[in-house]
Amino acid sequence: MCFACGDEQANGLHLRVFAAEGVAVTAQFEVAAAHQGAPGLIHGGLLTLAFDEVMGSLQWMMRIPAVTGRLETDFLRPIPLGRTVHFAARCRGVHGRKLYHCAEGRLDGPDGEPVARASALFVEVRLDHFAKHGRAEEVQAVLDNPGDHRTLRAFEVNP
Ligand SMILES: CCCCCCCC/C=C\CCCCCCCC(=O)SCCNC(=O)CCNC(=O)[C@H](O)C(C)(C)COP(=O)(O)OP(=O)(O)OC[C@H]1O[C@@H](n2cnc3c(N)ncnc32)[C@H](O)[C@@H]1OP(=O)(O)O
């Protein structure tokens, strides 16, 4: 049950990611009271989490299992609770096992004020990376019901 995209996570980010033009995705994050850091503002770490999830979706579109190696966030503007961050992310390039992604977040609409930017290096892994390192009960649950796992289903294309 992923904290960023899982429906069952009461205070999770409930991110939904959609295919865009090229090797690119978009997503929206409604900033709830549970996501607070400073009073009335989003916690910056949760914004980085959202970037991790959105950029991490690119490799599922590319069908390359990969994990985050490095992730850098530029926090451009404070983001109040109750607003929606619109993300756009794309793959900038692939070199060997290394995938280079970038993303931006805008306030309240895809053409809204830019509030954050991020770039990341993801590293391709074999699927047994997850089986080897994950706690056994959750890994077994995925193996028993792979269709329950969002990333193992077909990519959600445009709504
Ligand atoms: C059968 C079971 C089925 C289960 C199926 C489930 C499906 C999965 C479902 C859903 C999963 C996705 C969910 C999305 C979540 C969002 C993404 C996350 O948050 S992921 C979690 C956070 N990240 C980690 O936990 C990584 C921990 N780190 C590692 O495991 C290793 O360090 C790893 C794999 C990243 C690299 O280790 P190496 O030993 O494989 O490879 P080396 O040689 O060290 O690196 C490869 C290349 O990358 C560069 N590199 C690696 N880390 C770097 C860094 N931090 N900065 C710069 N370069 C880096 C290296 O310099 C090297 O480059 P050169 O090929 O020599 O040019």
The ligand as an SDF file (V2000), in Angstrom:
LIG
                    3D

 67 69  0  0  0  0  0  0  0  0999 V2000
    9.3450  -10.2940   -7.3820 C   0  0  0  0  0  0  0  0  0  0  0  0
    8.6970   -9.3140   -6.4820 C   0  0  0  0  0  0  0  0  0  0  0  0
    7.7720   -8.4500   -7.1890 C   0  0  0  0  0  0  0  0  0  0  0  0
    7.6730   -7.0860   -6.5670 C   0  0  0  0  0  0  0  0  0  0  0  0
    7.3990   -6.1350   -7.6410 C   0  0  0  0  0  0  0  0  0  0  0  0
    7.1460   -4.7850   -7.0720 C   0  0  0  0  0  0  0  0  0  0  0  0
    7.2430   -3.8120   -8.1780 C   0  0  0  0  0  0  0  0  0  0  0  0
    7.7360   -2.5250   -7.6590 C   0  0  0  0  0  0  0  0  0  0  0  0
    6.6330   -1.6470   -7.3620 C   0  0  0  0  0  0  0  0  0  0  0  0
    6.8170   -0.4180   -7.0000 C   0  0  0  0  0  0  0  0  0  0  0  0
    8.2150    0.1080   -6.7550 C   0  0  0  0  0  0  0  0  0  0  0  0
    8.3370    1.5390   -7.0920 C   0  0  0  0  0  0  0  0  0  0  0  0
    7.6200    2.4040   -6.1320 C   0  0  0  0  0  0  0  0  0  0  0  0
    8.0110    3.8070   -6.4770 C   0  0  0  0  0  0  0  0  0  0  0  0
    8.5660    4.4720   -5.2960 C   0  0  0  0  0  0  0  0  0  0  0  0
    9.2870    5.6860   -5.7580 C   0  0  0  0  0  0  0  0  0  0  0  0
   10.6910    5.3900   -5.9760 C   0  0  0  0  0  0  0  0  0  0  0  0
   11.4310    5.1810   -4.6620 C   0  0  0  0  0  0  0  0  0  0  0  0
   11.2660    5.8890   -3.7140 O   0  0  0  0  0  0  0  0  0  0  0  0
   12.5430    3.8990   -4.6060 S   0  0  0  0  0  0  0  0  0  0  0  0
   13.0750    3.8780   -2.8740 C   0  0  0  0  0  0  0  0  0  0  0  0
   14.2410    4.7490   -2.5870 C   0  0  0  0  0  0  0  0  0  0  0  0
   15.4490    4.2660   -3.2390 N   0  0  0  0  0  0  0  0  0  0  0  0
   16.1080    3.2100   -2.7960 C   0  0  0  0  0  0  0  0  0  0  0  0
   15.7530    2.5400   -1.8510 O   0  0  0  0  0  0  0  0  0  0  0  0
   17.3880    2.8690   -3.5400 C   0  0  0  0  0  0  0  0  0  0  0  0
   18.4400    2.3600   -2.5910 C   0  0  0  0  0  0  0  0  0  0  0  0
   19.7140    2.2250   -3.3120 N   0  0  0  0  0  0  0  0  0  0  0  0
   20.0130    1.1030   -3.9660 C   0  0  0  0  0  0  0  0  0  0  0  0
   19.3010    0.1210   -3.9400 O   0  0  0  0  0  0  0  0  0  0  0  0
   21.3020    1.1290   -4.7640 C   0  0  0  0  0  0  0  0  0  0  0  0
   22.1640    2.1560   -4.2990 O   0  0  0  0  0  0  0  0  0  0  0  0
   20.9990    1.3800   -6.2860 C   0  0  0  0  0  0  0  0  0  0  0  0
   20.1250    0.2460   -6.8590 C   0  0  0  0  0  0  0  0  0  0  0  0
   20.3520    2.7450   -6.5430 C   0  0  0  0  0  0  0  0  0  0  0  0
   22.3500    1.3850   -7.0560 C   0  0  0  0  0  0  0  0  0  0  0  0
   23.1100    0.3080   -6.6000 O   0  0  0  0  0  0  0  0  0  0  0  0
   23.7740   -0.7480   -7.6190 P   0  0  0  0  0  0  0  0  0  0  0  0
   24.8040   -1.5060   -6.8190 O   0  0  0  0  0  0  0  0  0  0  0  0
   22.7030   -1.5540   -8.2920 O   0  0  0  0  0  0  0  0  0  0  0  0
   24.4570    0.1010   -8.7740 O   0  0  0  0  0  0  0  0  0  0  0  0
   25.6480    1.1910   -8.7110 P   0  0  0  0  0  0  0  0  0  0  0  0
   26.7580    0.6470   -9.5210 O   0  0  0  0  0  0  0  0  0  0  0  0
   25.9280    1.6300   -7.3050 O   0  0  0  0  0  0  0  0  0  0  0  0
   24.9610    2.4250   -9.4860 O   0  0  0  0  0  0  0  0  0  0  0  0
   24.6090    2.3160  -10.8620 C   0  0  0  0  0  0  0  0  0  0  0  0
   24.9380    3.6310  -11.5180 C   0  0  0  0  0  0  0  0  0  0  0  0
   24.1540    4.6710  -10.8830 O   0  0  0  0  0  0  0  0  0  0  0  0
   25.0070    5.6550  -10.2750 C   0  0  0  0  0  0  0  0  0  0  0  0
   24.4210    6.0910   -9.0070 N   0  0  0  0  0  0  0  0  0  0  0  0
   23.8450    5.3290   -8.0760 C   0  0  0  0  0  0  0  0  0  0  0  0
   23.4310    6.0610   -7.0570 N   0  0  0  0  0  0  0  0  0  0  0  0
   23.7470    7.3360   -7.3560 C   0  0  0  0  0  0  0  0  0  0  0  0
   23.5580    8.6020   -6.6990 C   0  0  0  0  0  0  0  0  0  0  0  0
   22.9440    8.6680   -5.5120 N   0  0  0  0  0  0  0  0  0  0  0  0
   24.0030    9.7110   -7.3100 N   0  0  0  0  0  0  0  0  0  0  0  0
   24.6190    9.6500   -8.5180 C   0  0  0  0  0  0  0  0  0  0  0  0
   24.8310    8.4880   -9.2060 N   0  0  0  0  0  0  0  0  0  0  0  0
   24.3860    7.3690   -8.6260 C   0  0  0  0  0  0  0  0  0  0  0  0
   26.3440    4.9320  -10.0740 C   0  0  0  0  0  0  0  0  0  0  0  0
   27.4250    5.8590  -10.0130 O   0  0  0  0  0  0  0  0  0  0  0  0
   26.4080    4.0390  -11.3020 C   0  0  0  0  0  0  0  0  0  0  0  0
   26.7770    4.8500  -12.3940 O   0  0  0  0  0  0  0  0  0  0  0  0
   27.7140    4.2610  -13.5650 P   0  0  0  0  0  0  0  0  0  0  0  0
   26.9200    3.1430  -14.2440 O   0  0  0  0  0  0  0  0  0  0  0  0
   28.9780    3.7380  -12.8980 O   0  0  0  0  0  0  0  0  0  0  0  0
   27.9890    5.4140  -14.4920 O   0  0  0  0  0  0  0  0  0  0  0  0
  1  2  1  0
  2  3  1  0
  3  4  1  0
  4  5  1  0
  5  6  1  0
  6  7  1  0
  7  8  1  0
  8  9  1  0
  9 10  2  0
 10 11  1  0
 11 12  1  0
 12 13  1  0
 13 14  1  0
 14 15  1  0
 15 16  1  0
 16 17  1  0
 17 18  1  0
 18 19  2  0
 18 20  1  0
 20 21  1  0
 21 22  1  0
 22 23  1  0
 23 24  1  0
 24 25  2  0
 24 26  1  0
 26 27  1  0
 27 28  1  0
 28 29  1  0
 29 30  2  0
 29 31  1  0
 31 32  1  0
 31 33  1  0
 33 34  1  0
 33 35  1  0
 33 36  1  0
 36 37  1  0
 37 38  1  0
 38 39  2  0
 38 40  1  0
 38 41  1  0
 41 42  1  0
 42 43  2  0
 42 44  1  0
 42 45  1  0
 45 46  1  0
 46 47  1  0
 47 48  1  0
 47 62  1  0
 48 49  1  0
 49 50  1  0
 49 60  1  0
 50 51  1  0
 50 59  1  0
 51 52  2  0
 52 53  1  0
 53 54  1  0
 53 59  2  0
 54 55  1  0
 54 56  2  0
 56 57  1  0
 57 58  2  0
 58 59  1  0
 60 61  1  0
 60 62  1  0
 62 63  1  0
 63 64  1  0
 64 65  2  0
 64 66  1  0
 64 67  1  0
M  END
$$$$
